[in-house]
Each structure stands twice: as structure tokens, then as C-alpha cells.
Amino acid sequence: MLNLENRGIPSVGVATTEFIEAAAVQSEALGFDPAYIWVPHPIQDRTDEELHALAEQHVEKILEALTDQG
């Protein structure tokens, strides 16, 4: 994400809540505070229908994070 942002390409991470702490540690180490959208954990056992519903629930937040000019 840092590479993309440095090239002027907006990015947003989508990860499960299980990885909040790890993302914070990595962000601090890199000196970069990326946009993240956190979704409920776990993902791997979800059906296609559940994943589609999860995506629909979060797509607006993802688009907002990608287009945030602030």
C-alpha cells in the first residue's frame, strides 16, 4: 500500500479484525498510517453468499476511503 500511495494511487486495506494489532505494529514500523476497513473474522470458512453480503456491507466504506481527499 505504501508503494501505491507513494505513486499517487489511493489504496485501502481490507482485513479481518484478527489483524488489527499486527497492522498497527507494521504501520508504526513503516511510519505509514494506511486506511483500513476491518471486517469480522474469520473469512476462510464463509460461503460465497456470505462473502458477497460482507462485501456489500463494506463497499461504501471502501469507496469512501479510496476517494477521501482529507
Secondary structure, DSSP 8 states (H G I E B T S, - for coil): -HHHHHTT----EEEEGGGHHHHHHHHHHHT----EEEE-S--TT--HHHHHHHHHHHHHHHHHHHH---
